[in-house]
Amino acid sequence: MTESIALHIDPLLLERVRRMAAAKGWNEQQALGHLIEHGLFACEAELAARFSESDADALQAAIAALEEIEDDPGFANIGRAGNG
């Protein structure tokens, strides 16, 4: 990573990177690389966890269908001892 990249980082953010580097015994380049890599993993995981539009529509339709089922007090007693 070149020094010019560090010059374009917000000073408060750069100070946080420097504190992380000092705490871990890394130089700034190692700290930036590590933090970018882990930040990307977190962002990629967030994107992967989202439903596609068709999946979200199917889930919403299933929830709506379940909400229309009438209450059945007997169903809640399944598997409970002493109710019979």
Backbone bond lengths (Angstrom), bond angles and torsions (degrees), N, CA, C in turn:
res aa  C-N    CA-C-N  psi(-1)  N-CA   C-N-CA  omega(-1)  CA-C   N-CA-C  phi
1 M - - - 1.450 - - 1.526 107.21 -
2 T 1.286 116.51 137.59 1.460 119.29 -176.90 1.513 111.28 -88.38
3 E 1.304 115.69 158.93 1.456 121.26 -179.87 1.519 111.42 -63.86
4 S 1.326 117.77 -28.97 1.460 120.27 -178.64 1.525 112.09 -63.76
5 I 1.310 117.94 -28.05 1.462 119.96 178.11 1.524 109.64 -67.27
6 A 1.305 117.37 -43.42 1.458 121.10 -179.94 1.522 111.82 -62.06
7 L 1.311 117.95 -28.08 1.453 121.17 -178.89 1.526 112.30 -70.66
8 H 1.320 117.18 -19.73 1.457 121.45 -178.19 1.528 112.67 -97.94
9 I 1.313 116.88 7.11 1.463 121.05 178.99 1.523 108.75 -91.58
10 D 1.310 116.49 138.48 1.456 122.02 177.67 1.534 109.23 -51.15
11 P 1.318 118.48 133.98 1.462 120.98 -176.74 1.538 114.18 -56.34
12 L 1.322 117.91 -37.85 1.465 119.64 178.21 1.526 111.35 -67.62
13 L 1.323 116.23 -39.02 1.453 120.32 177.81 1.525 110.27 -66.51
14 L 1.315 116.37 -41.99 1.460 120.55 178.97 1.526 110.95 -62.80
15 E 1.322 117.54 -37.26 1.462 120.24 177.45 1.525 110.78 -64.96
16 R 1.310 116.60 -38.44 1.465 120.01 176.63 1.527 110.76 -63.92
17 V 1.324 116.71 -40.49 1.468 120.86 177.08 1.527 109.34 -62.22
18 R 1.330 117.18 -43.21 1.469 121.04 179.87 1.527 111.05 -62.91
19 R 1.328 117.20 -40.39 1.472 119.93 178.06 1.525 110.87 -64.72
20 M 1.324 116.35 -40.23 1.466 120.29 177.79 1.528 110.01 -63.82
21 A 1.313 115.96 -44.13 1.463 120.35 179.28 1.520 110.50 -59.67
22 A 1.317 116.95 -46.01 1.464 120.40 -179.63 1.523 111.30 -63.74
23 A 1.321 116.79 -41.34 1.460 120.73 -178.94 1.522 112.10 -65.30
24 K 1.324 116.25 -34.22 1.467 120.99 -177.11 1.530 113.01 -94.86
25 G 1.329 117.03 -8.15 1.461 119.86 -177.73 1.520 112.96 76.92
26 W 1.324 116.88 26.35 1.459 122.63 179.49 1.516 109.54 -101.71
27 N 1.339 115.37 160.70 1.462 117.86 167.46 1.535 107.10 -85.05
28 E 1.322 116.41 172.00 1.475 119.49 -176.41 1.521 112.56 -61.28
29 Q 1.320 116.94 -37.73 1.464 119.87 -179.78 1.529 110.40 -64.78
30 Q 1.315 117.82 -43.15 1.466 120.66 177.96 1.532 110.39 -63.31
31 A 1.324 115.47 -43.12 1.465 119.30 -179.87 1.525 111.03 -62.62
32 L 1.327 117.03 -46.52 1.468 119.99 179.30 1.525 111.39 -61.06
33 G 1.318 116.94 -43.94 1.463 120.39 178.94 1.513 111.64 -60.90
34 H 1.330 116.34 -46.02 1.461 121.35 -179.91 1.532 110.90 -63.14
35 L 1.328 116.10 -46.97 1.462 120.11 -177.39 1.525 111.99 -66.89
36 I 1.315 117.19 -39.60 1.476 120.23 177.02 1.523 110.36 -64.12
37 E 1.336 116.26 -44.35 1.465 119.65 -179.65 1.524 111.04 -61.14
38 H 1.321 117.15 -47.85 1.466 119.73 -179.02 1.524 111.78 -69.13
39 G 1.313 117.09 -35.21 1.463 120.06 175.64 1.516 111.56 -63.98
40 L 1.325 116.59 -40.20 1.462 120.22 177.30 1.522 111.60 -65.02
41 F 1.346 116.65 -41.53 1.469 119.42 176.70 1.523 110.31 -57.77
42 A 1.326 116.60 -45.07 1.468 120.41 -179.04 1.527 111.05 -63.58
43 C 1.319 116.91 -43.70 1.472 120.62 -179.75 1.529 111.44 -67.30
44 E 1.337 116.17 -40.19 1.463 119.60 178.94 1.529 110.63 -65.61
45 A 1.329 117.16 -39.01 1.469 120.64 178.16 1.519 110.50 -64.27
46 E 1.325 116.08 -38.76 1.466 120.42 178.34 1.525 110.62 -63.15
47 L 1.320 117.05 -41.52 1.469 120.49 178.56 1.522 111.33 -67.20
48 A 1.327 116.59 -39.60 1.462 120.59 -177.90 1.527 111.26 -68.46
49 A 1.333 116.89 -26.55 1.457 120.75 -176.76 1.528 112.79 -79.46
50 R 1.289 117.96 -8.01 1.465 120.86 -178.84 1.516 111.01 -82.16
51 F 1.317 115.03 146.51 1.458 120.55 175.95 1.527 109.45 -79.51
52 S 1.328 115.40 148.89 1.455 118.93 169.74 1.526 106.75 -69.76
53 E 1.319 116.72 165.15 1.468 119.49 -178.63 1.526 111.56 -61.22
54 S 1.331 117.37 -39.97 1.469 119.49 -179.51 1.532 110.97 -69.43
55 D 1.341 117.64 -37.42 1.462 120.13 176.85 1.527 110.74 -66.01
56 A 1.315 116.86 -41.78 1.465 120.87 178.94 1.533 110.14 -62.81
57 D 1.333 116.78 -40.71 1.468 120.45 177.99 1.527 111.06 -64.10
58 A 1.339 116.43 -41.61 1.471 120.26 179.51 1.521 110.49 -65.49
59 L 1.327 117.82 -41.36 1.457 121.07 178.21 1.525 110.88 -63.82
60 Q 1.323 116.67 -43.51 1.465 120.25 179.29 1.527 110.99 -62.90
61 A 1.321 116.99 -39.49 1.468 120.31 178.15 1.525 110.62 -65.80
62 A 1.321 117.89 -39.89 1.466 120.89 178.73 1.527 110.76 -65.34
63 I 1.318 117.06 -42.41 1.465 120.58 177.96 1.525 110.44 -62.59
64 A 1.318 117.04 -43.22 1.466 120.88 179.29 1.521 110.83 -61.72
65 A 1.338 116.59 -40.00 1.465 120.12 179.22 1.529 110.33 -66.23
66 L 1.319 117.91 -41.02 1.462 121.10 178.89 1.524 111.68 -65.56
67 E 1.317 116.73 -34.61 1.464 120.51 179.91 1.522 111.90 -67.64
68 E 1.316 117.78 -20.21 1.459 120.66 -179.15 1.524 113.06 -89.73
69 I 1.320 117.92 -4.90 1.466 120.68 178.12 1.520 108.47 -72.79
70 E 1.317 116.14 131.62 1.460 120.37 -179.16 1.518 110.06 -67.90
71 D 1.336 115.51 149.55 1.459 120.98 176.90 1.521 109.74 -62.13
72 D 1.303 116.86 139.00 1.462 123.03 177.52 1.523 107.56 -130.04
73 P 1.320 117.51 98.50 1.458 119.21 -177.09 1.526 112.90 -60.64
74 G 1.317 118.46 -25.30 1.456 121.01 178.38 1.524 112.33 -68.85
75 F 1.318 117.18 -33.10 1.462 121.66 -178.60 1.523 110.75 -61.89
76 A 1.315 117.40 -36.79 1.461 121.32 -178.07 1.518 111.88 -67.85
77 N 1.321 118.22 -18.92 1.458 121.19 -178.27 1.531 113.64 -91.06
78 I 1.293 119.02 -3.89 1.465 121.84 -178.77 1.527 108.99 -60.25
79 G 1.328 115.59 127.60 1.447 120.91 176.69 1.509 115.29 84.56
80 R 1.293 118.02 -2.07 1.464 120.76 179.14 1.523 109.97 -93.79
81 A 1.309 115.17 131.34 1.471 120.70 -179.94 1.529 110.16 -72.20
82 G 1.299 116.32 147.27 1.449 122.00 174.02 1.510 115.11 85.58
83 N 1.303 117.80 -3.29 1.476 120.06 178.67 1.520 107.86 -105.79
84 G 1.235 115.19 112.04 1.393 109.49 -177.80 1.399 123.19 -159.04
